[in-house]
Amino acid sequence: MEMAGFRFDGMNLLDMFCEALVIWEASTGAVLYTNESARALYGYSCGEASALSIDDIFPDWEGGLRKGSFSIRTATHRKKDGMFFPVQLTCRSLPGNAGDVMMMVASDVSPENLIHDSVSLAASIQRGFLPGDLEGDGRIEVRGIYRPMHLISGDMFGYQWDERQGILSGYLFDVMGHGVPAALRTSAIMVLFHQAFEDDARAGASLEEKLAWVNSMAEGGILSDSFAAAVCFRLNVPEKKLDYCAAGINGFLYGSGAGLKKIITPGSLLGISGTALFGSGSLPVEPGEYFLFLSDGFLDQQSVRENEHLSFSGAYDRLFQVGYTGAARDDQSALCVLFRDS
């Protein structure tokens, strides 16, 4: 089959498989085919793989497999560098006149690989907590950027748009550290912020009350040996006003016709014992103005600078380019909000 000038054949399709696939001749042991996943798993180039014997990667295959049978089992395979590792494999003879040909699909089940797979799944679940961008409303636009340093992040953000009242409420927070412990704390704190902004009776109506409630719920358990920085805001479109409150994130960027300006927001970190003092304030907002709420991964890099004249799209594109260019040195998250019209 040919499509757009590219010819699809069986080998093209087999190279798309995630699992390692090896085909060999039982009588001689000569490897007839390895797909791309198999070559990556065992560490061989395409040219090297064409000269392999099945004994090079599966030394005890004849003792564990019988010609003409179908097998699902665990076994020990060998990489090019000589390292042995456990695999889960499915193996069978090809039917018909190809009865001397064996086919095997193998997956690495070494503990470190299983852990990597588990963390990858956790990263997918964590990413699913994030809201999508909001672009279809004529009054506001919201775009997010989420770039973990590794697979999982200690940053998270969220927002709620009350279309009827024209009020956008949002938050961004950054938990100390990286990896699994930070990600677990992040998920728990995300639940607290969601509850705080959903239930005024529980957490209070003002931003200060909501941050104080999140802090009180987190400091004794979730953040008992850690801390987090956060900023939350409420954009009232009819009143053309932005209220904000911060806990340890020392500023956010405000874009207007005069260029970008950093709004300083001093305040106590979440999880710090003693009386918490949060930085809060209000800003008048006009159509075309925007706000960039950033985690330390962006703020420390000074990805966008004060007094720069950037459109909302230009500022977002700059942050996106910085976040996804090269290796990240910290988790990087941004919640970008444009006030279009009241």
DRENNU-940501 format. One record per residue (C-alpha): x, y, z. Coordinates in steps of 0.001 Angstrom, whole numbers, plus 500000, padded with zeros to 6 digits. Each point is the difference from the previous one (the first is absolute). Last residue first. Layout:
% residues N
XYZ;...
***
This chain:
% residues 342
484137543120529287;502639499453497328;503109497964499300;501618499528503396;502839497534499299;501118497433502580;503188497893499944;500461497186502528;503593498842499968;501913496930501119;503664499021499966;501486497218502133;503696500691500374;503204499670497982;498161499109496790;502081498470497206;499908501858496705;497178502058498531;496502499165501240;499589502513502791;501902502805498278;497943499603496827;496731499859501930;500934503080502012;500818501967496857;496826498793498274;497902501129502966;501626503437500005;499497500396496250;496389498821500192;499257502546502740;501779502695498022;503488500919501096;501568503337500875;502770499221502464;500010502311503020;500606497152502467;501475496841498588;498743496756498522;501830496732500635;501591501495503107;501487496560500686;499104500158503694;496399500954499181;499525497126497535;501038497077502225;498777501979502996;496362499545498931;498289502619497853;496745501986499954;500057502101496827;497299502678499813;498399501821497078;498768503342498720;498110500242496711;496817501330501603;500718502009503167;500707498749503509;500064501798503354;502281498216502477;499364498594503459;502174498857502915;501250497139502118;503170498734501648;499365497206502495;500974499956503656;499957496581501663;500207499878503773;502286497235501166;501254496905498243;500954500169496328;497894497618497894;498983502528497368;502647502668499532;499443503409501541;499394503033497780;501513502613497732;498168500727496721;501937502361497738;498214500777496725;502580499788497226;499242502319497097;499927499157496304;499575502801497514;498246503370500210;497147498778497788;499319497322502607;501443496718501268;500003499101503684;502579497476501199;499827498077503272;501858500333503275;501616498529503063;498468496558499948;500192499325503752;496298500097500789;498179502382497691;496614501719499774;498485501674496965;496962502097499045;499637501055496364;497435502647499056;498062500973496899;496696500038501940;498162497968497341;503063497712499509;500730499179503632;503374498231499921;500653498046503180;503519498951500911;502111497393501735;503737499727500588;501865497145501610;503285498893501544;500294496642501725;501590498528503090;501483496746501269;500228497803503080;496363500222501205;498855501211496576;497351497336499357;499378499417503695;499790502887502457;500653502821497533;497541498917497316;496529500645501423;500987503240501727;501819501215496891;497055499264497716;497730501870502420;502361502998500189;500219500104496208;496183499980499769;499595502654502663;502480502306498264;498220499471496664;496712501125501542;496871497851500135;500794497630502843;501366496439499925;497018497830500964;497066502261499210;501827501323496934;500074496493498487;501298499504496457;503088502202500255;501205498414503223;499109496482498873;502066500344496824;502850501493501981;499904497070502430;499900497412497192;503012501621498353;501765499842503365;499661496203499999;501264499665496423;502950502280500716;500947498057503121;500161496811497933;501994501760497270;502494501389502522;500610496537501473;500244498391496507;502553502300498419;500953503559500790;500390502268502982;497959502752501648;496411500200498766;499089502680497440;496509501467499765;497751501660497440;496480501266500608;496918501181498147;496666501767500191;498388501511496893;496809501995500530;497562500939497226;496902499424502111;498374497582497554;503236498560498629;501397499108503406;503438498814498893;501947497798502391;503793499684499966;502760497545500692;503740499748500497;502641497447500946;503699499882500739;501941497190501719;500144498127496721;500214496510498561;501994498794497006;503151501955500771;500352503768500197;496268500161499394;498793502401497284;496430501304500324;498934503104498071;496440501311500286;497873502324497901;496972502039501062;498066502430497795;497375502449501196;496922501916498856;499204498544496581;499923496445501305;501355497242497746;503612500022501206;500108498171503328;502975497629500186;499508496577501552;499947499391503726;502764497956501645;499147496862501963;500678497833496916;503667500992500157;500187498202503344;498519496817498529;502469500037497096;502893500616502372;498818497137502230;500017497699496956;503556501063499201;500951499445503644;498610496459499829;501845499287496735;503243501269501520;499449497801503048;499418497004497733;503251500798498193;501924500225503272;498545496699501196;500973498104496820;496922498943498028;501308500808496500;497415498918497435;500428497307497320;498117498941496853;501381496847498371;499631498424496553;501412496654498918;500596498811496421;500374496292499250;496247499697499496;500027502559497181;498116497644497654;496861500374502052;499994501799503340;502678502176501639;501359498377503114;499135501625503321;501326502288502704;498599502442502560;502520501524502350;500305501649503393;503591501061500442;502666499910502713;503462501556499479;503515498800499207;502705502583499261;502518498945497350;500367503425498362;497938498823497012;497110499135502298;499186496547501354;496643498386500721;498642498175503044;496546498427499782;496409500501501045;497289498014498271;497303499891497338;500548497146497578;498330498671496833;501398496720498677;501233498886496567;503649499888501017;500352499744503741;501221502853502158;501813500021503343;503094497933499396;500333501130496406;499904503665501028;502753499816502589;502352502645498547;497299502525499016;501812503104498720;503129498628498360;498473496522499769;497453501369497501;502905500539497630;500728503514498870;501360501217496658;496991502133499012;499969501530503484;503434501536499484;498864501888496902;496862501331501681;501976501076503049;499950497884503139;499194500945503594;497706497150501024;496948502134500732;500679502597497302;500424497308497335;496841498305501221;497998503235499910;501174500690496436;498856496613498723;502253496976499780;500008497648497005;501598496784498715;502042499042503061;501979496853499163;499472497179502537;500748497415497294;497057497593500261;497698502409501844;500263502872497524;499398503310501712;497443502782500452;500391502551502808;497409502606501087;500619502440502868;496769501614501135;499004503562499106;499021498945496477;500557502626497284;502907498038498492;497537497200499245;498022502387497776;502950500962497843;500997496318499831;496607498986498622;499993502561497233;498912503595499766;501338501974497028;500248503736500440;499137502322497112;496969501479501740;498660496474500650;501120496696498490;498732496536500915;
***
